[in-house]
């Protein structure tokens, strides 16, 4: 390989180290080209899987500030440069290694420190970022719903209690005031009675003309009877006087 090509490869690997959220080092001894293509497809677009030369990778790691991988860079090596979720990439590599035991996960690098093969396995056992976010969103939604129910429940209960008291009070005022409710009731009766008392003179005044008319109607026949009684003796007396004169 020409020096220029080696320099380009080192620069490319170093850039992968810098831009990756995690890097997983594997040994692919015995895997076919077809199997490697299948592995690349299974890792998705956010993870690139590249066969590398150990010497050039050590130089690139040093340029990128990545330490601790030199002891792992032995034998046929390939690096998985993870640009997305490290958990998803670790799961993909683990699952492929189970189906294809020739793939060996040797270790990795993430968050400024070297990871062993056992730590990569633990990373693969974690839930993915999407799953964790979904669970977090569900927990937050449930908490908000519980909080809303906590704040709303007393208000609704109070509203129902007030409505029940109102209905009972309409049927029986003593429900609210007890024995003391009689006094307000009496006051209400007094207040209600005042307009009736005020209306009484008006009714009496209205009744007075009617009584006067009734009295007049009663007195009129009596007066007529008296007049007739008075006139009758007078007429009789005049008749008697006439008879006497004629005799």
C-alpha positions, 0 to 999 in steps of 0.5 A, spaced: 500 500 500 502 506 498 504 511 503 498 516 501 493 511 501 495 509 508 495 516 510 488 516 507 486 510 511 489 513 517 485 519 516 478 516 515 479 511 521 481 517 525 475 521 523 470 515 524 473 514 531 471 522 533 464 522 530 462 515 533 458 515 539 461 508 540 466 503 537 466 495 537 472 491 535 471 484 533 475 478 530 471 476 523 476 470 522 472 465 518 466 469 516 465 469 508 464 475 504 456 474 504 456 473 511 459 480 512 454 483 508 449 480 512 452 483 518 453 490 515 445 490 513 443 488 520 447 493 523 443 498 519 445 505 516 447 508 523 453 503 524 458 502 519 462 495 519 469 496 516 475 491 516 481 494 518 489 493 518 491 493 526 497 498 525 493 503 521 488 503 526 493 504 532 495 510 529 488 512 527 486 511 534 492 515 537 491 521 532 483 521 535 485 520 542 482 513 543 486 509 548 486 502 550 485 498 544 492 497 542 492 490 546 485 488 542 488 489 535 490 482 534 488 478 528 483 479 523 480 485 526 474 489 524 471 495 527 463 497 528 463 505 528 456 506 531 453 513 529 446 512 533 444 508 539 450 504 542 445 499 545 442 497 538 449 496 535 451 492 541 444 488 540 445 487 533 453 484 534 451 480 539 445 477 535 449 476 529 455 472 533 450 468 536 448 465 529 455 466 527 460 464 532 466 465 528 464 473 529 468 474 536 466 481 540 473 483 543 471 489 546 470 497 544 470 504 546 465 509 549 465 515 552 472 516 553 474 509 556 475 502 553 470 497 554 471 489 555 467 484 551 463 483 558 461 490 558 459 490 551 455 484 552 452 488 558 450 494 554 447 489 549 442 487 555 440 494 556 433 496 553 434 501 547 434 508 547 427 508 543 424 503 548 427 507 554 424 514 551 417 510 550 417 508 557 419 514 560 413 518 556 408 513 558 411 514 566 410 521 565 403 521 562 401 516 567 404 521 572 400 527 569 394 523 569 394 521 576 396 528 578 390 530 574 386 525 578 389 527 584 387 534 583 380 533 580 377 528 585 376 532 591 373 538 587 368 533 583 367 530 590 365 536 593 361 538 587 357 532 588 356 533 596 354 540 595 349 538 590 346 532 594 346 537 600 342 542 596 337 537 594 336 535 601 335 542 603 330 543 598 326 537 601 328 539 608 331 545 611 333 542 617 338 538 614 343 544 613 341 548 620 338 543 624 334 545 630 336 552 628 333 552 622 326 554 625 328 561 626 330 563 619 323 559 617 319 564 622 323 570 619 321 568 612 314 567 615 314 574 618 317 577 612 312 573 607 306 575 612 308 583 612 305 584 605 299 580 607 298 584 613 299 590 608 294 588 603 289 587 609 287 594 609 286 594 602 282 588 602 278 592 607 277 598 604 275 594 598 270 591 602 267 597 605 263 600 599 260 593 598 258 592 605 255 599 604 251 597 598 249 591 601 246 595 607 243 600 602 240 594 599 237 592 605 235 598 608 231 600 602 225 595 602 225 597 610 224 604 608 219 603 603 215 598 608 215 604 613 213 609 608 207 604 606 206 603 613 205 610 615 201 612 609 196 607 610 194 609 617 194 616 614 189 614 609 185 610 613 184 616 618 183 621 612 177 616 610 174 616 617 174 623 617 171 624 610 165 619 613 164 623 619 163 629 615 158 626 611 154 624 616 
